[in-house]
Amino acid sequence: MGKIDLNKLTYEEIEERYIKYKIPGYYKFKNAEQVKNVFGWDFRTIRGFKDLSDEDKKLAEHLICNYLNGFGIGGRHKQRPTGIKKEGTRQRFKVSFKDGYSYLYFCGSIG
């Protein structure tokens, strides 16, 4: 199967991908594997992710999925992370994206 350009799919076609990979309800991602299945990219391979401890990787995975879930299904694929860095003294991760960055706080809030 070739790489899919999600920018060229209709909303209904994107929705079908969520249904195909059994992401129920309001199409909320629970883990990185679901993101990989639907979008075709794995955010666990972004710059800095491998440098995190196993515990931090689990937390970052949860927070990134939560961040993506904050967008509608027609635009989530445009929020692809490119890097991550833990800022422990501030209790947050700095996650870089193509067009900037966001802070994902350990408590679940976004800044």
Buried (B, 14 or more C-beta within 10 A) or exposed (E): EEEBEBEEBEEEEBBEBBEEBEBEEEBBBBBBEBBBBBBBBEBBEBEBBEEBEEEBBEBBBBBBBBBBBEEEBBEBBEBBBBEBBBEEEEEBBBBBBEEEBBBBBBEEEEE
